[in-house]
Structures are given as structure tokens and as C-alpha cells.
Amino acid sequence: MDKVWKEYEELRSENNLTYSQKQRCYFASTKEDADFFFRSENMTVDYPFRSTRQVFGKTMLDSDDEKFTATKKIIGSYFSVKAVKHYEEYFLNRIISQVLSEALGDGQKEIDVEKSISNRIPVLAILAIYGIDASWETFTFERLYTLIRYIDNPLNSLEIANKCRLDIYDLLEQCMDGRISVNPSGMLARLDLSAFENRDDLLSTLTMVLTAGMATTIASFNSLMVNLYSNSGHALENSNNEKWIREFVDQTLRDFPPLHSTVRFVRSPFVYKNKPLKKNDTVTIVMASANKDEGKKPAGNFSFGKGKHACLGIQLAQSELILFLKQFLRHLHLYTVNAHIDDPMSGHSIKTFSNLRLIPVEHAKSDF
Ligand code: HEM
């Protein structure tokens, strides 16, 4: 991992849009450049060869078509601050405490963090939002996981990814036509279908939203755990400090962004910092680097993107992590974790700490 951060530092120190012959793209690595390219009307997300486009076809994620403004508004209303507050009260807190108590058990066993915690909370949360019964957890997780493996690295099989996509389409269709009963207050039962052109548009959007939130939030849970044990002194002192908890989650997301970068394409030629950009040139926006930029402006965290394609699930992801942290801090002192923040991370475009284990303190002592 060290190498990557050093490369970002070098990119930033050039303080100009750097072109890489090898990767055939420009790099926007400072806060100023990242903010500019996220918001510029001269840039677009539309690009036929993006891996998301290969599996889902055109969705709001990788198209600037006008019609997706309405889609994002409708879907976005289920992920607003107000909606997420409601979810916290009705099921998020309960899901998290259930997952945590199943994971920790009697406190004697080593815990596979990803399998028992990180993989479970985001899937159970999104199923509850859609109104799908929790018994679909494993089915959904396995399909989404395969889809993500393809999106993260298109060298993985597109054919298998497509099979998984169709399995999810089938589940969603059965939920919407009454063959599988859903919660009448959930999103699937209440969704305004007028913004969707046809069945495929609806199913691909719903599946893309399921997928978009999963691996990113899983990676954040893993990073939160590692960061927590690397700062366990402060964490124990602040276990009832709401402000500290929120800031710690924000800092974790800023320092360990699940997505280090994303891409934009030049829509029409223009000049930026003396660089003539041509139509279809690629600009890689490196959020992980922008977050480390010590320049004051523009303020904020780039981990969720900016501008009109900014993450739709930011409130949900933050809420899951904050609620989890509040509950887990009570158990923090009972465990250690087998990783440190300086350890290398795995993943192609989604970066995560892998093979994490929580080890009961008594066991950890006897190992030495
Ligand atoms: C910590 C967790 C998450 C991170 C770090 C994250 C990060 C991002 C980023 C960087 C983008 C912008 C990509 C770009 O501009 O090219 C994005 C877009 C998106 N995210 Fe998230 N995300 C997270 C969780 C979620 C969740 C929980 C959901 C939904 C349930 C979600 C749904 C979406 C959608 C639908 C988009 C596309 C928005 C658009 O293009 O209009 N994300 N996310």
C-alpha cells in the first residue's frame, strides 16, 4: 500500500494534470482538480466500455442522459437523510445488534470479520429497504458478490456475472408481481414506476443500486475495524461520545476510501491548466489522493464522489457504520484484530483489508 500513497503524493506535487502514457489518461489528484472534474459540464460518465455498462446496460451510474435525473430523484428519496433516520429506528439498529450478537456468540471464539459482520450488515440493510425478507440474504449476497468481482476486475467472467444478474432480476420480478411476498412499506412495493422506460430499465437500476452499495460498504466495515484497533486507546475513552464516533467514521472513510478512483471522459474539447483536452480523453479522478491533499479548498471528503453523480447511498453507508461502531465499542476491549492500518490492502478498484480476524483477548495472550 505504501507505494500507492507515494505515487499519489508525487502526482499531487506536480500540481498539474499529469498525463500517463502507460495508462492513457490524465490524473486529477489534488482537491482542486478532483472537484473541477467531478463538476465540469465538459466531462461525462457516458462511456460504452465501462464494466458496469457491460453488465447492467445504461443506468444512472454511467450515463448523463436527462431521463436518469428523474430516476435518481425517485430512487434517491429512499436513501435521503429523512428516510435513513426512519430505517435506523425501524430496522437498522436491530439488524446490527442481531448480526453483532450472532458474530460474537459467547465471546470465546475467533471471528471472521468479513464473513460474520462486514458482508452481512449491508446486505440485510438493503434487503430491508427493498422490503425483501432476510431469508434471501445468502442468495443475494452470493449473486452480488460475483457481479462485483466482475465489475472490480473485468478479467473475471462476464458470463457468470450475467447469470447472477439474471438470478437477481428473477428475484426482483417475483417480489414485484406478488409471487414472493414483500413488506408493503418497503421500496419495491411503493416505487413510482413512471420514471422507468421498461422492465429492463427498472430491473437493471434496482440491481445496480443493490450492487453499488455492497462491496464499498463491506470494505468500509473492514477498514473501520482495523482503524479502530489501531486507535483503541482513543476509542475506549470516547465510547459514549457521539461526536467522536461520527468523526471517526468520517476519518476512516476519508483515509481508506473503498474506491480510490473513478473516471470521466471529455465531452467537448477544452483547455485546463494549459493542457488541451480532446474529445473522449480519459481523466482518472483519484479521490484517495484528493483526500490527502492538505490544501484548504474545497473542503470535504471525496470518498463518495461529488457533483451530479455523487453517491446515492452516502447517508445509509455512514449510518450503518456509525450505528455499528456505537454498539461494537462496548465489546472492543474483549478482542484484538490481526491487522494494522499500514498493512497492504487487496482489491483491484475496491480496496479492502482481507482475512480479518477478531481474536478474544485471552487467546491472544496465550499465543505469545
Ligand atoms: C462506504 C460506502 C460507499 C462508498 C465509499 C461509495 C462511493 C461511491 C462513489 C465514489 C460514487 C461515485 C462514482 C463516480 O462518480 O464515478 C458512488 C456512486 C453511487 N453509489 Fe455509492 N458508495 C458507498 C455506498 C453506497 C450505498 C450503500 C449505496 C446504495 C445503497 C450506493 C449507491 C450508489 C449509486 C446508485 C451511485 C451512482 C450515483 C450516480 O451516478 O448518480 N453507494 N458511490
Boltz pocket constraint, residues with backbone or C-beta under 6 A from the ligand:
constraints:
  - pocket:
      binder: B
      contacts: [[A, 45], [A, 60], [A, 61], [A, 62], [A, 72], [A, 126], [A, 208], [A, 209], [A, 210], [A, 212], [A, 213], [A, 214], [A, 216], [A, 217], [A, 220], [A, 253], [A, 257], [A, 258], [A, 259], [A, 262], [A, 263], [A, 302], [A, 303], [A, 304], [A, 305], [A, 306], [A, 308], [A, 309], [A, 310], [A, 311], [A, 312], [A, 313], [A, 314], [A, 316], [A, 317]]
      max_distance: 6.0
